[in-house]
Amino acid sequence: MARPTAGAGRGRTAADPRRTSARTDSRSAAGRAENRTIAGRGENRTTAGRTDRRSGSGRFAPGPRRSGGGAGTRPEDRRLKPVIPAEPPRLANSTKRLRLGTVLALSLFMMIGVRLVVLQVMDSPAAAQSLLEQRKNRLTEIVLPAPRGSILDRSGAVLAHSVEARYVYADPVLVEKPAEVAAQLSPLLGVPKSELAALMAKKKRPGGGESRFEFLARGVDIAVAERIEKLNLAGIGSRRDERRDVPGADLAANLIGFTGDDHTGLEGIEARYDELLRGTNGLKVYETGRGDLAKEIPGGYRRETPAAPGSSVQLTIDRDLQFEVQRYLSQQMEKINATVAGAIVLNAQTGEVLAQASYPTYNAQKASEFTPKEREDAVSSVISDPGSTHKAFTIGAAMQEGLVNKNSDITVGRAMRLGGKLFTDTHPFPNGTKLSIPQVLAYSSNVGSIRIGQMLGKEKLYEYQQKFGLGRPTNEGMPGEAPGRLLTPDEWSGSAWGSVPIGHSVDATLLQMAAGYAAIANDGVYIQPHLIKGTISARGDKLTPAAPPETHRVLDTQVARDLREMMEAVVDSKGATGTQAKVEGYRVSGKTGTGSLLVDGQYTNHNAGSFIGMAPAEKPQFVVGVFADVPNGTGGVIAAPAFSKMMGSALLHYRVPPSGSKPPTFHWKE
């Protein structure tokens, strides 16, 4: 009898293979369906009676039957194993794609870097130079002119300034037929054809490369520039510029000076303060194309340095007073046929120059039409021996040293012979005549002044000449100021004892002499004369005052007052040399002088007549000096009348009250 198998209790027997087979097939089909469902969830199960495994084709294969088994299997045997997806293609992996892209990018940058190194280092110098030349030839440089500062009078009125104009330029690379273009432009610009053609010719710049910018003319009228633009000449253009304008034409022209075509100061204040006035030009550099595309390349190289405008210079000059002084000077000098003349008005208490005029004058707008001699500032550059105006310094020094006073007497005679030279008086007195100091001044006694000079001694006289400002430039502000010259004590000859005290063998300018007289007017204190009041910033919002003038004491206060009181005798005394210098209503003190002009180191045979004085004498406000070179005449005749009008104009202009006292009574010897 056969033993039943495990599971026989369930009605299954091993002897019934058909049933077993049918059950197995049924379970296998169900297992496959279940496996497909569960595989989507990432699970696998073990079916009854066998273990299914994932085949390479994705199907489940029947596993071996467990040993000693019965008809069923354990539940855990029905679980499915995880499904492992097939590995994707290599380039579908994102990590590998990123790595590959990084390698390619680095390789590209390395190739570019190597190429740059080759271009900059390994190529020949000729190739590198060729690249630089190509770039330079594409660059155009345009000068941006800096606006030039103005020259103003003490109140801010314009003496010289710049007005809008145009400059005409050429790009030599683009100019076609320079000779023909020059012929068209010459009559419009007033520049010779040969000069224009040379400017338009192709040329190399100093730094290398072709020139792309040349000035043809500066300060061109706007209307003329517009006519040139309408000609549509290749390589010719115009841009905004300025032109110097002097509203007063000849007003203070010898002081102001003028500028050249390139706006550089050439004479006068324009030259002395050129660096301050002209500012700094700007520069525009940009890259251009060629031929019909000779325009600025958008996005190409471009660099622009803006122009820095110049500052303005404010003078101490009073425009209205300057006009009056020039007018009186010209009228008088034309009347007496003067070759050269000058006049100056100083503020006695500040040293400010209120007017400084020359004869002849010139139109600063047309400076090239006048000679250098006509453009000269006579006050600061023309040298002469001051003659008798120097006697005030000799007498003032002797008074300061206590050798004489306003009550002293000086013995005079008809003449004196010193070092073989005879010195006489224009108003001779018998030998042994005694003159008071006011009389020595009023009659301009040479003998009396020489006597006082001998008392003083050459060393002391030389010392006081320097204190009064002789022998060196005043540095008032004008370029080319003459320093004058003094004889040192070692240089004195026998005749110098006679010539130096009376103002001969002394070289000085009217400016130096007037500044010395201002020390007498200012109670003995010398103040450096000066033309510059200050500078004004380019924006006009800041005034920087000029440095304070140098000062030093020459005479004690009382000595200066006594001296100018005695000098009133020159104007008020009967028979005195300066009576034509009177100003109605005011006390005037001063001194006449007659010397010789110094030209190229030689004295001329003309007379250099002068008068220097101050008013009101009791408390001077102004010092006025006038001199003129004439064939004949003395200071009292040729200069005193002009002084009277100029001083009267200054007193009236500044509303100075008339003198409240009468001239003093002098110690007078009959």
WOLINUR-V659476 format. One line per field, one symbol per residue. ss: DSSP state (@ for helix, = for strand, . for the rest). phi: phi as a letter, one per 40 degrees, with the letter a starting at -180 (. if undefined). psi: psi as a letter, one per 40 degrees, with the letter a starting at -180 (. if undefined). Layout:
ss: ???
phi: ???
psi: ???
This chain:
ss: .......@@@......@@@@@@@@@@@@@@@@@@@@@@@....==......===.....===............@@@@==.........@@@.@@@@@@@@@@@@@@@@@@@@@@@@@@@@@..@@@@@@@@@@@@@.======......==.....=============.......@@@@@@@@@@@@...@@@@@@@@...=.....=...=======.@@@@@@@@@.....==========.......@@@@..=.....=..@@@@@.@@@@@.=.=======..@@@..=.....====..=...====...@@@@@@@@@@@@@@@@@@...========....========....@@@@@@........@@@@..=..@@@@@@@@@@@@@@........====..====..====........====@@@@@@...@@@@@@@@@@@.@@@@@@@@@@.................=...@@@....@@@@.......==.@@@@@@@@@@@@...===..=.=====......===.....===...@@@@@@@@@@..@@@@......@@@.=..=.========.===..==...=========......=========....@@@@.@@@@@@@@@@@@@@.................
phi: .ccccdgcccgbbccbccccccccccccccccccccccdccgbbbbccgabcbccccgccbccccccgcbcbbcdccccccdccccccccccccccccccccccccccccccccccccccbcccdccccccccccdcccbbbcbccccccbbcccgccbaabbcabbbbbbdcccbfdcccccccdcccgbddcccccccccaccdchgccbaacbabgcddcccccccccfccgbaaacabbcbbdcfccfdcccgabcccgccbagddccbdccccgbccabbacbcbfcbcbccdgccaabbccbdcccbbccccdccdcccccccccccccbgccaaaaabbcccbgcccaabbbcbacccbdccbcdcccccccbbcbaccgccccccccccccccgcaacbcbbcbacabbbggbcbbbcbcbddgcbbccdcdcccfccccccdcccccgcccccccdcccgcgaccfchccgcccgabccdccccccccccccbgbfbbaccccccccccccccfgbcbdcabccibbddcgbabbcccdccbacbbcdcccccccccccccccccgccbccccbdgbcbbaacabbbcbbfgbccccbbcaabaaacccacbbbbbbaacbcahbdcccbdccddccccccccccfcccccbcdccccbcc
psi: hihiihedeeeiieegddddddddddddddddddddddddefiiihiheihhihideeihihiiiiieiadaiideeeiiiihhiihiideehdddddddddddddddddddddddddddddiiddddddddddddeehhhhhghhhiiihiadeeihdhiiihaiihiigddehhgdddddddddddefhidddddddeihiiideiiihehhhdiifhiddddddddedfhhehiiihaihhhgdecehfddddaiiadeehhdiaddddfddddeahiihhhihiaibeffihhheahhhhhiihiiiihhiehhdddddddddddddddddefidiiiiihihdeeehhdihiihiaihedfdeeiidddeihddeehhiheaeddddddddddddeediaeeiihhiadihhhfehhhiidgiiihehhiiddddddefhdddddddddddiddddddddddeeieiidfdehifhheaiihiddehadeddddddeeifhhiiddddddddddddffehhhhiidhdaihideeehhhiiiiiiiihdiiddddddddddeddddeiheiefdeeihheihhiahiihaiihhfehhieihgiihhiiiiddghdihhhhiihidiiidddddddddddddddddddefhiiheiiiihihhh.
